[in-house]
Amino acid sequence: MQRPDIEIARDSEIRPIKEVADKLGVPDEYLFQYGPYKAKIDLDYIQGLNRRPRGKLILVTALTPTPAGEGKTTTTVGLGDGLNRIGKNAAICIREPSLGPCFGIKGGAAGGGYSQVIPMEDINLHFTGDIHAISSAHNLMSALIDNHVHWGNRLSLDVRKIDWRRVIDINDRALRQVVHSLGGPSNGIPRESGFDITVASEVMAIFCLATSLKDLERRLGNIVIGSNTENSPITVDNLSGEGAMSVLLKDALMPNLVQTLEHTPAFVHGGPFANIAHGCNSIIATDTALRLSDYVVTEAGFGADLGAEKFFNIKCRKSGLEPSAAVVVATVRALKMHGGIDLSEMEKENVNAVSRGLLNLRRHISNIKKFGIPVIVAVNRFSSDSDSEILEIENNIASLNVEVVECNHWKYGSKGILDLATKVSDLVDEGVSQFQPLYDENQSLFEKINIICREIYGAKEAIADKSIREQLREWEKQGFGSFPICMAKTQYSFSTDPNLLGAPKDHIVPVREVRLSAGAEFVVAICGQIMTLPGLPSVPAANNIRLDENGLIEGLF
């Protein structure tokens, strides 16, 4: 049995961050160090990189996952290490972990086994404080809103139509819906509101989509926080909040540089979830890596129906990024789950279940091809997987003219992923990608929602109450009609029912709520029963995380 991730990370050689930056050609004077092994890169230096050509971008995504995840981040790390091992100049870009899953069910987001980014404990906990800065900037605006109302409400803000909630980076279901400002006139005007998790904040989305401090401030000022008594939108800049919010985010916007276990440069920056947000790391980090490396491997959260779709339709559309290839991570256990096998039976060989579950993987492959992106499948192998099950995947997917590569990077590091690294680099170098978004920005907002539902989810249609459709039309009149859509739905199914596995067809996608993210420049469509503040499981990971007698962290994964 392999040692826990935290022990592997703690016992591995870690090099001074200056050596990692030197590999990229970043001068010492442009590093803002957070101790010897973490640094941020100066934004002025980054702006000067714009004259350099971009390297080639590789997206790592996945099939519809089990609750534990299928190893997307681990594969991203392993592939970056593998590319460097075969002589390529590669870097990786991943998201910062949220404390929600770290103390919940899914664990951290620094990879695993011998394909990790380090220092793992720092990255999975407070890191350089970016997420705390985002929480502070968001909640500062919340305080300014209620303070404005308390001191006379000069803008006639309708307290019944304040959309701006508060945020916290912990899964706390008790805060989803709250009534605040109780206790008399000195505490403000009572109203109903609630909390979202920080990674679902529009500030997080803006943080990841902004291209500079000036762009960050502009976007923050454009946030619509509610409307006045005449139903006209009220924005952050109407309350003069964008300047102070930008000040809180100034240092955080510099991308973070760390390293993998094999010393591949790793940019870890921004952390939106893909089930309730747009699920990609920051444009600044990705673009910086592309200017400094020949190959950049990045990830997008959860299955390709969520993370990859938003990566293509939102991040690439907004930034001009053009991915050269996509890697879809698959596991035997996830295929068995989609083949109808209970999670408790995953370690037993069942080729028939794998075969049934391949409908899910095939749809994800087909969906990515709709964006003009060439695809390769990486089977993240577990010790319980049989050769027959792996062979079934290879034989089934062969008809799609897509290669399937078995990977053992979790166990062996870059040595276990050399075949994938070679084939991905060959695929990228062929230059066959013809990237294009799925829909045109001039289509109506509800039609964009329907296109995603039909083309990506296999649904018959999306449905919404009359009030939601009217709200979308009103936003179009206000000039927001060109915005892309950020779908919020369960990560466990193509549908909005987490129990509907495989590749369901002709289902209905109910849109429960829509939210305007005018600063991030997209519209969020909340579908089914998805929550923007998750809750903890019956036995949260937090119950097993502690300090040992020597003051070292135990139980973090």
Sequence and secondary structure as in RCSB ss.txt:
>XXXX:A:sequence
MQRPDIEIARDSEIRPIKEVADKLGVPDEYLFQYGPYKAKIDLDYIQGLNRRPRGKLILVTALTPTPAGEGKTTT
TVGLGDGLNRIGKNAAICIREPSLGPCFGIKGGAAGGGYSQVIPMEDINLHFTGDIHAISSAHNLMSALIDNHVH
WGNRLSLDVRKIDWRRVIDINDRALRQVVHSLGGPSNGIPRESGFDITVASEVMAIFCLATSLKDLERRLGNIVI
GSNTENSPITVDNLSGEGAMSVLLKDALMPNLVQTLEHTPAFVHGGPFANIAHGCNSIIATDTALRLSDYVVTEA
GFGADLGAEKFFNIKCRKSGLEPSAAVVVATVRALKMHGGIDLSEMEKENVNAVSRGLLNLRRHISNIKKFGIPV
IVAVNRFSSDSDSEILEIENNIASLNVEVVECNHWKYGSKGILDLATKVSDLVDEGVSQFQPLYDENQSLFEKIN
IICREIYGAKEAIADKSIREQLREWEKQGFGSFPICMAKTQYSFSTDPNLLGAPKDHIVPVREVRLSAGAEFVVA
ICGQIMTLPGLPSVPAANNIRLDENGLIEGLF
>XXXX:A:secstr
    HHHHHHHS    HHHHHHHHT  GGGEEESSSS EEE HHHHHGGGGS   EEEEEEESS  TT   HHHH
HHHHHHHHHHTT  EEEEE    HHHHTSSS  SSEETTEEEESHHHHHTTTTSHHHHHHHHHHHHHHHHHHHHH
TT TT EEEEEE   EEESS  GGGSSEEE  SSGGG   EEE EEEGGGSHHHHHHHH SSHHHHHHHHHH EE
EEETTS EEEGGGGT HHHHHHHHTTTTS EEEEETT  EEEE     TTTS  B  HHHHHHHHHH SEEEEEB
SSSIIIIIHHIIIIIIHHH    SEEEEEE HHHHHHHTT  GGGTTS  HHHHHHHHHHHHHHHHHHHTTT  E
EEEEE  TT  HHHHHHHHHHHGGGT  EEEE HHHHGGGGSHHHHHHHHHHHHHT      SS TTS HHHHHH
HHHHHTT  SEEEE HHHHHHHHHHIIIIITT  EEEE  SS SSS TT  S   S EEEEEEEEEETTTTEEEE
EETT  SS    SS GGGG EE TTS EES  
